[in-house]
């Protein structure tokens, strides 16, 4: 079973400062002695967006590469970047757009392995509202988006990915996000479902398994499944990636290669062993009921990266959608990913 620690933001920051000086030293010493090298991955949340990491841990692929990997749940992309830049974690796991953003602001951080290749946020609508509007899962994309007009739509936070997605979708149908719908920031997943159940919101945008929980409870239907690429202009969007400091890559290329090799093995295993992979990942979500987990895994299966290589097409979708125009070669280092699949 993988080891996971959850840090409060304040505690995490303190630990980063304490460990900044020792992380790289201990990493190099482990490699010299031939022992398993200790590596910390700061992951933004517990989500299916990071499925290859769970599989690499559970199947022992990290150990096969000589790595002793510990995953910490940082509680957001900002904390992931703080961990990596501050030295409390050698590797981070969060959205590619975050790496692009900090690069455009002068941080020397690079993404080196893709984990999921779809936007992977889903749009759920209340079943009774859908019935009233005459929209179903088989309706056209245009009809589904138009059904959002006049609804209160739950998102995480203003300016976040879910907010940008709602606004983008509405604009494709010439709808004004600020006038033709009410966008409601609710923060964490724990607030989404109660608001949905109580009809405070009639739709929401969130990643798995929150979207599936609303569906299996029989209160909602999956209006738009971005995990399966239903929105053409976002189909193949490079979402979550592994990242680290450029300086760490320069000083520890063998470590990054080992990490990437393990992820490549995990992604190959997921692709070729779907049912076994599902059971492996299930161990990381053992508190979630089986029906919901199975639905979430199925909805996201096609989105899991097949190789760690970060594609230029997936990158360009980030440029267009996120509005951050950082050079591909500055943000992405595919050297290790390409070697891992040779």
HUCOR-V458711 format. One record per pair of residues at least 12 apart in sequence whose ideal C-beta (glycine too) atoms are under 7 Angstrom apart, sorted by the first residue. I is the first residue (numbers start at 0). J is the second residue. D is the distance in whole Angstrom. If there is no record, write none. Layout:
BEGIN
i=I j=J d=D
i=I j=J d=D
END
This chain:
BEGIN
i=0 j=282 d=6
i=1 j=53 d=7
i=1 j=56 d=4
i=1 j=57 d=6
i=1 j=70 d=6
i=1 j=283 d=7
i=2 j=69 d=5
i=2 j=70 d=7
i=3 j=70 d=5
i=3 j=72 d=6
i=4 j=71 d=5
i=4 j=72 d=7
i=5 j=72 d=5
i=6 j=71 d=6
i=6 j=72 d=7
i=6 j=73 d=6
i=6 j=74 d=7
i=8 j=74 d=6
i=8 j=78 d=6
i=11 j=73 d=6
i=11 j=78 d=6
i=11 j=82 d=7
i=12 j=81 d=6
i=14 j=87 d=6
i=15 j=81 d=6
i=15 j=82 d=6
i=15 j=85 d=4
i=15 j=86 d=7
i=15 j=87 d=3
i=16 j=85 d=7
i=18 j=86 d=6
i=18 j=87 d=5
i=19 j=85 d=5
i=19 j=86 d=3
i=19 j=87 d=7
i=20 j=86 d=7
i=22 j=86 d=5
i=22 j=87 d=7
i=22 j=89 d=6
i=23 j=86 d=7
i=23 j=247 d=7
i=23 j=250 d=7
i=25 j=37 d=6
i=26 j=38 d=7
i=26 j=89 d=6
i=26 j=251 d=6
i=26 j=254 d=6
i=30 j=253 d=7
i=35 j=62 d=7
i=35 j=65 d=6
i=35 j=66 d=6
i=35 j=67 d=4
i=36 j=65 d=6
i=36 j=66 d=5
i=36 j=67 d=7
i=36 j=254 d=6
i=37 j=67 d=5
i=38 j=66 d=5
i=38 j=67 d=7
i=38 j=68 d=5
i=38 j=89 d=5
i=38 j=90 d=6
i=38 j=254 d=7
i=38 j=258 d=7
i=39 j=69 d=5
i=39 j=71 d=6
i=39 j=88 d=4
i=39 j=89 d=6
i=40 j=52 d=7
i=40 j=68 d=6
i=40 j=70 d=5
i=40 j=88 d=6
i=40 j=90 d=5
i=40 j=92 d=6
i=41 j=71 d=5
i=41 j=73 d=4
i=41 j=79 d=5
i=41 j=82 d=4
i=41 j=83 d=6
i=41 j=88 d=4
i=41 j=91 d=5
i=42 j=70 d=5
i=42 j=71 d=7
i=42 j=72 d=6
i=42 j=73 d=6
i=42 j=92 d=4
i=43 j=73 d=6
i=43 j=75 d=6
i=43 j=76 d=5
i=43 j=79 d=5
i=43 j=92 d=7
i=43 j=93 d=4
i=44 j=72 d=7
i=45 j=72 d=6
i=46 j=206 d=6
i=47 j=207 d=5
i=47 j=208 d=7
i=47 j=295 d=6
i=47 j=296 d=7
i=47 j=299 d=5
i=48 j=114 d=7
i=48 j=115 d=5
i=48 j=119 d=6
i=48 j=206 d=6
i=48 j=238 d=6
i=48 j=239 d=4
i=49 j=92 d=5
i=49 j=114 d=6
i=49 j=239 d=6
i=50 j=269 d=7
i=50 j=280 d=6
i=50 j=303 d=6
i=51 j=114 d=5
i=51 j=262 d=5
i=51 j=265 d=4
i=51 j=266 d=5
i=51 j=269 d=7
i=51 j=303 d=7
i=51 j=304 d=7
i=52 j=70 d=6
i=52 j=92 d=6
i=53 j=280 d=5
i=53 j=283 d=5
i=54 j=265 d=4
i=54 j=268 d=6
i=54 j=269 d=6
i=54 j=276 d=6
i=54 j=279 d=5
i=54 j=280 d=6
i=55 j=261 d=5
i=55 j=262 d=6
i=55 j=264 d=7
i=55 j=265 d=4
i=56 j=68 d=6
i=56 j=70 d=7
i=57 j=279 d=5
i=57 j=282 d=6
i=58 j=265 d=7
i=58 j=268 d=6
i=58 j=279 d=6
i=60 j=261 d=4
i=60 j=264 d=4
i=60 j=265 d=5
i=61 j=261 d=5
i=64 j=257 d=4
i=64 j=260 d=5
i=64 j=261 d=5
i=65 j=257 d=6
i=66 j=257 d=6
i=66 j=258 d=7
i=66 j=261 d=7
i=71 j=88 d=7
i=76 j=93 d=4
i=76 j=94 d=6
i=76 j=97 d=5
i=79 j=91 d=4
i=79 j=92 d=7
i=79 j=93 d=4
i=80 j=97 d=7
i=80 j=101 d=6
i=83 j=108 d=7
i=83 j=242 d=7
i=83 j=243 d=6
i=83 j=244 d=6
i=84 j=106 d=6
i=84 j=108 d=7
i=84 j=244 d=7
i=89 j=243 d=6
i=89 j=247 d=6
i=90 j=241 d=6
i=90 j=243 d=5
i=90 j=258 d=6
i=91 j=242 d=5
i=91 j=243 d=7
i=92 j=114 d=7
i=92 j=239 d=6
i=92 j=241 d=6
i=93 j=239 d=6
i=94 j=238 d=6
i=94 j=239 d=6
i=95 j=110 d=6
i=95 j=237 d=5
i=95 j=238 d=7
i=95 j=240 d=5
i=95 j=317 d=6
i=96 j=317 d=5
i=96 j=321 d=4
i=96 j=323 d=6
i=98 j=110 d=5
i=98 j=240 d=7
i=98 j=242 d=5
i=98 j=330 d=6
i=99 j=317 d=6
i=99 j=321 d=7
i=99 j=323 d=4
i=99 j=325 d=5
i=99 j=330 d=5
i=100 j=323 d=5
i=102 j=325 d=5
i=102 j=329 d=6
i=102 j=330 d=5
i=103 j=323 d=6
i=103 j=325 d=5
i=107 j=244 d=6
i=107 j=245 d=4
i=107 j=246 d=7
i=108 j=242 d=6
i=108 j=244 d=6
i=108 j=245 d=7
i=109 j=242 d=6
i=109 j=243 d=7
i=109 j=245 d=5
i=109 j=248 d=7
i=109 j=330 d=6
i=109 j=331 d=7
i=109 j=332 d=5
i=110 j=240 d=4
i=110 j=241 d=7
i=110 j=242 d=5
i=110 j=309 d=6
i=110 j=330 d=6
i=110 j=331 d=5
i=111 j=241 d=6
i=111 j=242 d=7
i=111 j=243 d=7
i=111 j=255 d=6
i=111 j=259 d=6
i=111 j=332 d=5
i=111 j=335 d=6
i=111 j=336 d=7
i=112 j=240 d=6
i=112 j=241 d=4
i=112 j=259 d=5
i=112 j=262 d=5
i=112 j=307 d=4
i=112 j=336 d=6
i=113 j=237 d=6
i=113 j=240 d=6
i=113 j=304 d=4
i=113 j=307 d=6
i=113 j=308 d=7
i=113 j=309 d=5
i=114 j=239 d=4
i=114 j=240 d=6
i=114 j=241 d=7
i=114 j=304 d=6
i=115 j=238 d=5
i=115 j=239 d=5
i=115 j=302 d=5
i=115 j=303 d=6
i=115 j=304 d=6
i=116 j=235 d=6
i=116 j=237 d=6
i=116 j=238 d=7
i=116 j=302 d=6
i=116 j=304 d=5
i=116 j=313 d=6
i=117 j=225 d=6
i=117 j=226 d=5
i=117 j=228 d=6
i=117 j=236 d=6
i=117 j=238 d=6
i=117 j=302 d=4
i=118 j=164 d=7
i=118 j=225 d=5
i=118 j=233 d=5
i=118 j=236 d=5
i=118 j=238 d=6
i=119 j=206 d=5
i=119 j=225 d=6
i=119 j=226 d=5
i=119 j=238 d=5
i=119 j=299 d=7
i=119 j=302 d=5
i=120 j=160 d=6
i=120 j=161 d=6
i=120 j=164 d=6
i=120 j=204 d=5
i=120 j=205 d=6
i=120 j=206 d=5
i=120 j=225 d=6
i=121 j=205 d=7
i=121 j=206 d=7
i=121 j=207 d=7
i=121 j=210 d=4
i=121 j=221 d=6
i=121 j=223 d=6
i=121 j=224 d=6
i=121 j=225 d=6
i=121 j=226 d=6
i=122 j=202 d=6
i=122 j=204 d=5
i=122 j=222 d=5
i=122 j=223 d=4
i=123 j=202 d=6
i=123 j=203 d=6
i=123 j=210 d=5
i=123 j=213 d=5
i=123 j=214 d=7
i=123 j=219 d=4
i=123 j=221 d=6
i=123 j=222 d=6
i=124 j=146 d=7
i=124 j=201 d=7
i=124 j=202 d=4
i=124 j=219 d=6
i=124 j=220 d=6
i=124 j=222 d=4
i=125 j=195 d=7
i=125 j=201 d=5
i=125 j=202 d=7
i=125 j=218 d=6
i=125 j=219 d=6
i=126 j=218 d=6
i=126 j=219 d=6
i=126 j=220 d=5
i=128 j=150 d=7
i=128 j=201 d=5
i=129 j=146 d=7
i=129 j=220 d=5
i=132 j=146 d=5
i=134 j=146 d=4
i=136 j=220 d=6
i=136 j=221 d=6
i=140 j=229 d=7
i=141 j=172 d=6
i=143 j=222 d=5
i=143 j=223 d=6
i=144 j=168 d=5
i=144 j=169 d=7
i=144 j=171 d=6
i=144 j=172 d=5
i=145 j=172 d=5
i=147 j=169 d=6
i=147 j=180 d=6
i=147 j=202 d=6
i=148 j=174 d=6
i=148 j=179 d=5
i=148 j=180 d=6
i=149 j=179 d=7
i=149 j=180 d=7
i=150 j=180 d=6
i=150 j=201 d=4
i=150 j=202 d=5
i=151 j=181 d=4
i=151 j=183 d=5
i=151 j=199 d=7
i=151 j=200 d=5
i=151 j=201 d=6
i=152 j=165 d=6
i=152 j=180 d=6
i=152 j=181 d=7
i=152 j=182 d=6
i=152 j=183 d=7
i=152 j=200 d=6
i=152 j=202 d=5
i=152 j=203 d=6
i=152 j=204 d=7
i=153 j=183 d=5
i=153 j=185 d=5
i=153 j=191 d=5
i=153 j=194 d=6
i=153 j=195 d=7
i=153 j=200 d=4
i=153 j=203 d=3
i=154 j=182 d=6
i=154 j=183 d=7
i=154 j=184 d=6
i=154 j=185 d=7
i=154 j=204 d=6
i=155 j=184 d=7
i=155 j=186 d=6
i=156 j=184 d=5
i=156 j=186 d=6
i=157 j=184 d=6
i=161 j=204 d=4
i=161 j=205 d=7
i=162 j=182 d=6
i=164 j=204 d=6
i=165 j=182 d=6
i=165 j=204 d=6
i=167 j=320 d=7
i=183 j=200 d=5
i=188 j=205 d=6
i=188 j=209 d=4
i=191 j=203 d=5
i=191 j=205 d=6
i=191 j=209 d=6
i=192 j=209 d=7
i=192 j=212 d=6
i=192 j=213 d=6
i=195 j=213 d=6
i=195 j=218 d=7
i=195 j=219 d=7
i=196 j=218 d=6
i=202 j=222 d=7
i=207 j=226 d=7
i=207 j=295 d=4
i=207 j=298 d=6
i=207 j=299 d=5
i=208 j=287 d=6
i=208 j=291 d=6
i=208 j=292 d=6
i=208 j=295 d=4
i=211 j=291 d=5
i=211 j=294 d=4
i=211 j=295 d=4
i=211 j=298 d=7
i=212 j=291 d=5
i=214 j=294 d=7
i=215 j=290 d=5
i=215 j=291 d=5
i=215 j=294 d=6
i=224 j=298 d=6
i=226 j=298 d=5
i=226 j=299 d=5
i=226 j=302 d=5
i=227 j=298 d=7
i=227 j=301 d=6
i=233 j=316 d=6
i=233 j=320 d=7
i=235 j=312 d=6
i=235 j=313 d=5
i=235 j=316 d=7
i=236 j=313 d=6
i=236 j=316 d=4
i=236 j=317 d=7
i=237 j=309 d=6
i=237 j=310 d=7
i=237 j=313 d=3
i=237 j=314 d=6
i=237 j=317 d=6
i=240 j=309 d=6
i=241 j=258 d=7
i=241 j=262 d=7
i=243 j=255 d=7
i=248 j=332 d=6
i=255 j=335 d=5
i=256 j=335 d=5
i=256 j=338 d=6
i=259 j=307 d=5
i=259 j=335 d=4
i=259 j=336 d=6
i=259 j=339 d=5
i=260 j=339 d=5
i=262 j=307 d=5
i=263 j=306 d=6
i=263 j=307 d=5
i=263 j=339 d=4
i=263 j=340 d=6
i=266 j=303 d=7
i=266 j=304 d=5
i=266 j=305 d=6
i=266 j=306 d=6
i=266 j=307 d=7
i=269 j=303 d=5
i=270 j=305 d=5
i=273 j=300 d=7
i=277 j=296 d=5
i=280 j=296 d=7
i=306 j=336 d=7
i=306 j=340 d=5
i=307 j=336 d=4
i=307 j=339 d=6
i=308 j=333 d=6
i=308 j=336 d=4
i=308 j=337 d=6
i=308 j=340 d=7
i=309 j=331 d=5
i=309 j=333 d=6
i=309 j=336 d=7
i=311 j=327 d=6
i=314 j=327 d=5
i=314 j=331 d=6
END
